[in-house]
Amino acid sequence: MCYDFNIEEYFESKAKNDDVVSKLFKSYNSIKELLSEKYYPWIRDQCPYYTNHGKLHVDSVIDSSSKLLQLSIDKLSDVEVFLLLTSIVYHDVAMIKGRIDHHINASEIISRYIDLMPSRDFARIVNEIIKAHSGKNGLAIPSGSCGISIKQRSQEVRPKLIASILRFADEVSENRTRVEEVIIDEVPNESQIFWRYAMSISASIPKPIEKKISVTISIDYETLAEEYVCKEFCNRVTNGQINIIKYIICRLEKMNNERIYCSHIFSELVDIKEIEAELTVVKGIERVEGIEVINFSFRDVGLYEENKYPNVSFYDNFFSNHSHWPPIASLNKQ
């Protein structure tokens, strides 16, 4: 199986030969069409300077999930595929009310269109999966397994497993397509760092054959010495600000912690052992001479504690090993 595998296309093809899967696919398709028309276009209006959380982001999470599961999709039942896809299209829809508690507020919107679900049980499970995509205890919310029925079929499904796939696919789907480069200078200070980070991610690709996530990062030379407002990573900011290099390493560290947190659950489907990153500084369409391209990877470190969010840090090690990268002081003299 190759990297262009798509779960939606897989699900649709199975629906052509099975009445139950056909019912599930029609339900999923109706939900996605409704949300695409009535919700996704308005999320940007509610959160105008956030990175994209609408249809483009949803399709990106579907793509990341497809890449993660390309070798193991046959280990998910048709009902579990439905639950995964439906949770993906619903997971950020409550951003229409704002970012705070959006993973919790989705329940109201799901309930409003419950008639589009195969049953109330499906709606409940989707709601729990969505609640799990945020927060350090999120994956404690869905059950490990539960029974569900559709038409003449009854079976067990694994909500926690599905939630772990959604959560990690959401984390690794960040890239520059979520922002518009031509208006980035108009973005308010408090949102600049999120846009600059998204702009720096050329690609983030799950590669289950190699058991890794490959992240390609191109950093704009003009932004190297800039400091941006940052309300995250309080132990790494100075006077409430951070530069793009430090922020990128913080975000990669977070991605790795998400990998560790989720992989203990989804390891029966996909084994992701590391995240590798390539960091390049560019000016326009050229690499900047005199600044080396850095390739590094990070894996598990420390004691794993079940049901506890990991806190694996490589921030200090990175800057210790690459203390002169990039040489911002000397670049400012050019």
WOWO-V642408 format. One record per backbone hydrogen bond with DSSP energy under -1.0 kcal/mol. CO is the residue of the C=O (numbers start at 1). NH is the residue of the N-H. If there is no record, write none. Layout:
<<CO/NH> <CO/NH>>
//
This chain:
<<2/5> <6/10> <7/11> <8/12> <9/13> <10/14> <11/15> <14/17> <18/22> <19/23> <20/24> <21/25> <22/26> <23/27> <24/28> <25/29> <26/30> <27/31> <28/32> <29/33> <30/34> <31/35> <32/36> <33/37> <34/38> <35/39> <35/40> <39/42> <42/46> <43/47> <47/50> <54/58> <55/59> <56/60> <57/61> <58/62> <59/63> <60/64> <61/65> <62/66> <63/67> <64/68> <65/69> <69/72> <69/73> <72/75> <73/76> <77/81> <78/82> <79/83> <80/84> <81/85> <82/86> <83/87> <84/88> <85/89> <86/90> <87/91> <90/93> <92/95> <93/96> <94/97> <95/98> <99/102> <101/105> <104/107> <105/108> <106/110> <107/111> <108/112> <109/113> <111/114> <113/116> <114/117> <119/123> <120/124> <121/125> <122/126> <123/127> <124/128> <125/129> <126/130> <127/131> <128/132> <130/133> <135/138> <137/140> <138/141> <143/160> <146/157> <148/155> <150/153> <153/150> <155/148> <157/146> <158/162> <159/163> <160/164> <161/165> <162/166> <163/167> <164/168> <165/169> <166/170> <167/171> <168/172> <175/178> <176/179> <178/52> <180/183> <181/184> <183/186> <184/187> <188/191> <188/192> <191/195> <192/196> <193/197> <194/198> <195/199> <196/200> <200/202> <200/218> <201/176> <203/216> <205/214> <207/212> <211/273> <211/274> <212/207> <213/276> <214/205> <215/278> <216/202> <216/203> <217/280> <219/282> <220/223> <221/224> <223/226> <228/242> <233/236> <238/241> <240/230> <241/238> <242/228> <243/247> <244/248> <245/249> <246/250> <247/251> <248/252> <249/253> <250/254> <251/255> <252/256> <253/257> <254/258> <255/259> <256/260> <257/261> <258/262> <259/263> <260/264> <262/265> <262/266> <263/267> <266/269> <266/270> <274/213> <275/298> <276/215> <277/296> <278/217> <279/294> <280/219> <281/288> <282/221> <283/286> <286/283> <288/291> <294/279> <296/277> <298/275> <305/308> <314/318> <315/319> <316/320> <317/321> <318/322> <322/325> <326/328> <327/331> <328/332> <331/334>>
//
